[in-house]
Amino acid sequence: MGKRATETTASGHQALSPEDRQRMDRDLYVKLLLVRLFDERVSTLHRQSKVVGGVYSGVGQEAVVVGACQPLRAGDLVFPLHRDMGVFLTRGIDPGILLAQILGRRDGLSGGRDSFLHTGDLAKGVIGATSMLGATLPVATGCALGFRTLGQDRVAMAFFGEGSTSRGDFHEALNFAGIHKLPVVFICENNQYAFTTPIRMQMPVETVAERADAYAMRRARTNGNDLFRVMEVVEAAVHRARRGEGATLIDCVTYRIHGHSEHDPARYREAEEVAEWGARDPIELYELYLEKRGYDMAKLGAEVRLEVKAIVDRAVEFAEASPYPETETASSAIFLESKGVPTPNPEAEVIEVTYLAAINKTLAWEMDHDARVICMGEDIGIGGGAFGVTEGLLDLFGSERVIDTPISESLITGGSVGASLVGLLPVAEMQFADFISCGFDQVVNSASTMAYRHAGRFGAPIVVRCPSGARIRGGLFHSQNIEAFFLATPGIKIVAPSNAADASGLLRSAIHDPNPVIFLEYKYLYRREKAKLPGGVAEPVPIGRAAVRREGRQLSIITYGPTTPLCLEAAGRLEKDGFDPEVIDLRTVKPLDMDAILASVAKTGRIMIVHEDRYFSGLGAEIAARIADTAFTWLDAPVRRVCTEDTHYAYSPPLEDAILPSVDGIARVARELIEF
Ligand SMILES: Cc1ncc(C[n+]2csc(CCOP(=O)(O)OP(=O)(O)O)c2C)c(N)n1
């Protein structure tokens, strides 16, 4: 590894007895070498084409990962970076299982479902990252929020590269952690390059540490190749976090010895620079320290290397003997199994509530009966929500459970994911459904994949409430129906209540579902729909089950959400004209109740699908395709759709009215189909 290391290290562990000190010296040496030799062996396996995907080596960064994990306790949670095999190993994950994961084998942590380090083990306190750089930071921050809410003195720790500090997620997470002084430690493995881009092209400030200043956060900058320096600063940060004194950003200055991935020869670096950093190799530095402490390094070095090599050899043997997974498992562990709604059913006086009040009362009911339920969002506490849906909750449950957030949708969604990982049941609010675009990644990547990439051991039970839809003259960015953005993503459920009772019942089921649920609630229905319910709260409505709102024999009108009342009105008109349509309210958009749809097709042979989302690639297209696949011969007419035109949600009343499904339009198409 280049020239001989010339620096020495400082140790803050003078207080230990000589035996303990000796034990610790050796233990740390074993850890460092295990990380190095394991990492190098993975590179060798990659050269032998035994690793199916990419390999991102952490060689040169061992002191950061080993040093940072050292002060952690068993219950703390860490979020490793893509090159942090060392975090997995230091946290005690079996090297054989880790290697089986890297080789895509059955015994890997994800059972071959995902590559490399996108997985983890909650029991060992390791949560896998997605590939989306920086995305674990809001999640780690959400864990820290959860620890605070639960009154636990646990700490979350997130690792990331200096390049990732340019992502919005980094800033949203640090901002929130700064406001609430959360127990989270942000560890930057500042290895000078983000793929090919040097740090000077990445940020206008000189050091990553300075980025903390904007968030009034404690910062530290340290030599990331010096194990004891890393341990010292991280230990101080972890203690501060545990004592409730807030988060710290630690800039660990180090170097990526290999290329970005094993495919990258890293020709964009000067040989001199590589040699210079090679001379500061963290393991050689540690060996120098051991030498200075009087160890016989020829003996100790050979002994420990042999010991570690044997561990790595056994890991390779285990991983290579592990079979590839059974092919059926590619479609398993997408969803965790629901266990129903454990809170009791209301036994209160029956009152009439609007759709909006039903959601409000249901949130209050669930929060009252289950201390794990929390709410997060913009203006939901002091303001009671932009529409008043969370009115009064702050007074009832306090600011630890009704959390007003900054304008940070990625933090709201990602933080909810994190809080869910520590056992809470977060209900996030998007102020308008449209703004979920700013929290999109956390929903479609972090939340939706959590169960799958952790082989179904745990998931992300969050609810994202989305005030949706048009007809309130909101224009392009306050009227959107968002379901089509999410329909193609596995691992997410989407519900769309069309009436006040379902708004309550589906919300109850969503809160207790072990999977992420997007809860579409409709501004147009907020005050129009009403129901009489005990205490304003309904019985749980099972997710994935449609309801027949009107029985009929001639035509099936399949709809959901805000077009349901329109379809029922159209059906009433048709009835007056002597027709007999059936109206099915899907209630859940995903997973689809195909049984209910097909039962209706079998009965009527005529199908129309109505929704307020647009035609192109809307849910109607999927339903029509599925009917064509399985029930073509039952049809007596073409499948027709009535949806919003394929344009933006126009603002001016005549423009908006012209593009949305209307009662007239629904009735006209229904009639055409019946008379086909
Ligand atoms: C959001 C996002 N954009 C781009 C990429 C592609 N990518 C993968 S690693 C990488 C460089 C990361 O640099 P840094 O955060 O400094 O970490 P390092 O790889 O240096 O450890 C890039 C651009 C990605 N994974 N995620």
The ligand as an ORCA input file, in Angstrom:
! r2SCAN-3c Opt
* xyz 1 1
  C     -29.478     10.278     -6.218
  C     -28.364      9.568     -6.929
  N     -27.762     10.178     -7.978
  C     -26.739      9.564     -8.621
  C     -26.313      8.325     -8.249
  C     -25.165      7.615     -8.969
  N     -24.004      7.525     -8.082
  C     -23.737      6.431     -7.371
  S     -22.450      6.620     -6.336
  C     -22.163      8.184     -6.883
  C     -21.063      8.990     -6.260
  C     -21.283      9.110     -4.789
  O     -20.336      9.926     -4.194
  P     -20.311     10.129     -2.631
  O     -21.662     10.461     -2.124
  O     -19.236     11.095     -2.334
  O     -19.951      8.678     -2.063
  P     -18.726      7.765     -2.481
  O     -19.170      6.919     -3.634
  O     -17.601      8.652     -2.832
  O     -18.441      6.925     -1.316
  C     -23.084      8.548     -7.853
  C     -23.122      9.847     -8.546
  C     -27.009      7.710     -7.182
  N     -26.702      6.494     -6.763
  N     -27.996      8.359     -6.531
*
